């Protein structure tokens, strides 16, 4: 009797009418991930203004997607501060403030300089190769495009990879997670730094080059000083923007 029940259960589990490994969840996750990146980039570039309402119907039409993956993408973005979610009020683009970016930058300088120092101290040939490769790509991309001076997504990604490479030798998953979280929160402010009068005079590629040279030369003091100046200059530029006035 037991063997008969077992055979019946196995037959049911193996039935072609039951799709135990449906591709639908994977497709939904993939769509939501792609959508999350598109909306994130539109927030970073200011196409979706800080504080603006994110109405599902309008976004569904604008991005040509269904409401389900859209809601999932917005929920993911809410966890990193790009989007705010309120009961009965739906979603909106996360608000920005001078106090927040100043606080994020202070925390970032403290934590990422620690990660950079440890990375330089412990970095091996593989770490040096990652830094060189990441900088090589970053240095060959233009930062902004169009009359609106929008940050190019390719540059934005290469910029993130370069800074990740610099601290990748620290051997601390906790430090790396903290740095990644703070970098994510800073990203939505970066587009503001491109929209002030003196932004074109700043030589960002040279800042990255000097930072790479100091790191590869194992000069921890200079590298941390350059990293701090690099981030603080961006924040000071952001603070000049009218949106934070």
C-alpha positions in Angstrom: 0.0 0.0 0.0 2.8 2.4 0.9 4.7 1.5 -2.3 1.6 2.2 -4.3 1.1 5.6 -2.7 4.8 6.4 -3.3 4.5 5.5 -7.0 1.3 7.7 -7.3 3.1 10.6 -5.7 6.1 10.3 -8.0 3.8 10.1 -11.0 2.0 13.3 -9.9 5.3 15.2 -9.3 6.5 14.1 -12.7 3.3 15.0 -14.5 3.8 17.3 -17.5 0.7 19.2 -16.5 2.5 20.6 -13.4 5.3 23.0 -14.1 7.3 23.0 -10.9 10.1 25.1 -12.4 8.1 27.7 -14.4 10.2 30.2 -16.2 7.7 33.0 -15.4 9.2 34.0 -12.0 12.7 34.2 -13.6 11.4 36.3 -16.4 9.6 38.6 -14.0 12.8 39.0 -11.9 14.8 39.8 -15.0 12.3 42.4 -16.2 12.1 44.0 -12.8 15.9 44.1 -12.6 16.2 45.8 -16.0 13.4 48.2 -15.1 15.0 49.0 -11.8 18.2 50.0 -13.5 16.3 52.2 -16.1 14.3 54.0 -13.4 17.4 54.4 -11.2 19.3 56.0 -14.1 16.4 58.4 -14.8 16.5 59.4 -11.2 20.2 59.9 -11.2 20.1 62.0 -14.4 17.1 64.1 -13.1 14.6 62.9 -15.7 12.5 61.9 -12.7 12.6 64.9 -10.4 13.2 64.6 -6.6 9.9 64.4 -4.7 7.8 63.8 -7.8 5.0 61.3 -7.7 5.5 58.0 -9.5 2.1 57.0 -10.8 2.0 53.4 -11.9 -0.3 53.9 -14.9 1.9 56.7 -16.3 5.1 54.8 -15.7 3.7 51.7 -17.2 3.0 53.5 -20.4 6.3 55.4 -20.4 8.4 52.3 -19.9 6.0 50.0 -21.8 5.8 47.5 -19.0 3.3 45.8 -16.8 2.3 47.1 -13.4 3.6 44.0 -11.5 7.3 44.2 -12.5 7.1 48.0 -12.2 5.8 47.8 -8.6 8.6 45.3 -7.8 11.3 47.6 -9.3 10.0 50.6 -7.3 10.0 48.5 -4.1 13.6 47.6 -4.7 14.5 51.2 -5.3 12.8 52.2 -2.1 15.2 50.0 -0.1 18.2 52.1 -1.3 16.5 55.6 -0.9 16.0 56.3 -4.6 12.2 56.0 -4.1 9.9 56.6 -1.2 6.9 54.4 -0.5 4.1 55.6 1.8 0.9 53.7 2.7 -2.1 54.9 0.7 0.1 57.4 -1.2 2.0 55.1 -3.5 5.6 55.8 -4.7 7.5 59.0 -5.2 11.1 59.9 -6.1 13.2 60.2 -2.9 13.6 63.8 -1.8 17.1 65.4 -1.6 18.5 67.9 0.9 21.7 69.6 1.7 21.8 68.1 5.2 21.4 64.6 3.8 24.2 64.8 1.2 26.5 66.4 3.7 25.9 63.6 6.2 26.2 60.9 3.6 29.5 62.4 2.4 30.9 62.6 5.9 30.1 59.0 6.5 31.4 57.9 3.2 34.7 59.6 3.7 35.2 58.0 7.0 34.3 54.5 5.9 35.7 54.4 2.4 39.0 55.9 3.4 39.4 53.0 5.8 38.5 50.5 3.1 40.9 52.2 0.7 43.8 52.2 3.2 43.2 48.5 4.0 43.0 47.7 0.3 46.3 49.4 -0.6 48.0 47.7 2.4 46.7 44.3 1.4 46.4 44.6 -2.3 48.2 42.1 -4.5 49.0 41.9 -8.2 45.3 40.9 -9.0 44.1 44.0 -7.2 46.5 46.2 -9.1 45.3 44.6 -12.4 41.6 45.3 -11.4 42.4 49.0 -10.7 44.4 49.4 -13.9 41.7 47.8 -16.0 38.9 49.8 -14.4 40.7 53.1 -14.9 41.6 52.3 -18.5 37.9 52.0 -19.4 36.8 54.9 -17.3 39.5 57.2 -18.8 38.2 56.6 -22.3 34.6 57.5 -21.7 33.1 61.0 -21.8 31.2 62.0 -18.7 28.2 63.9 -20.0 26.1 64.0 -23.2 23.8 66.5 -24.8 23.0 70.1 -24.1 21.3 69.1 -20.8 24.7 67.7 -19.7 23.3 64.4 -18.5 25.7 61.9 -17.1 26.3 59.1 -19.6 25.1 55.7 -18.2 28.3 54.0 -19.5 30.5 56.5 -17.6 28.4 56.2 -14.5 28.9 52.4 -14.5 32.6 52.6 -15.2 33.0 55.2 -12.5 31.3 52.9 -10.0 33.5 49.9 -11.1 36.7 52.0 -10.7 35.9 53.1 -7.1 34.9 49.5 -6.3 38.2 48.2 -7.7 40.2 50.6 -5.5 38.7 49.2 -2.3 38.3 45.6 -3.5 41.5 44.5 -1.8 40.4 45.4 1.7 39.1 41.8 2.4 36.1 43.0 4.5 32.7 42.1 3.1 31.1 44.4 5.8 33.2 47.4 4.7 32.4 46.7 1.1 28.7 46.5 1.7 28.7 49.8 3.7 30.7 51.5 0.9 28.3 50.2 -1.7 25.2 51.4 0.2 26.6 54.9 0.7 27.8 55.1 -3.0 24.3 54.2 -4.1 22.8 57.0 -1.9 25.3 59.5 -3.3 24.6 58.6 -7.0 21.2 60.4 -7.1 22.9 63.6 -6.1 25.8 63.4 -8.6 23.8 64.7 -11.6 23.3 68.0 -9.7 27.1 68.5 -9.7 27.1 68.7 -13.5 24.6 71.6 -13.6 26.5 74.5 -12.1 28.5 77.2 -13.8 32.0 75.9 -13.0 31.5 72.1 -13.5 33.1 72.1 -17.0 36.3 73.6 -15.5 36.9 70.6 -13.2 39.3 68.0 -14.4 37.6 64.8 -13.1 39.7 62.4 -15.3 42.9 63.8 -13.8 41.5 63.4 -10.3 40.9 59.7 -11.0 44.4 59.3 -12.6 46.1 60.8 -9.6 44.1 58.6 -7.2 45.0 55.5 -9.2 48.7 56.5 -9.2 48.8 57.1 -5.4 47.0 53.8 -4.8 49.3 51.8 -7.0 52.3 53.5 -5.4 51.1 52.3 -2.0 50.9 55.9 -0.7 48.0 55.5 1.7 48.1 59.0 3.0 48.1 60.7 -0.4 45.5 58.3 -1.8 43.1 58.9 1.1 43.6 62.7 0.8 42.9 62.6 -2.9 39.8 60.4 -2.4 38.5 62.8 0.3 39.1 65.8 -1.9 37.4 64.0 -4.9 34.2 63.3 -3.0 34.1 66.6 -1.1 34.5 68.6 -4.3 31.5 66.8 -5.8 29.4 67.5 -2.7 30.4 71.1 -2.6 29.3 71.4 -6.2 26.0 69.7 -5.4 25.4 72.1 -2.5 25.5 75.1 -5.0 22.5 73.8 -6.9 19.3 75.7 -6.6 17.3 72.5 -5.7 19.2 72.4 -2.4 19.0 76.2 -1.8 
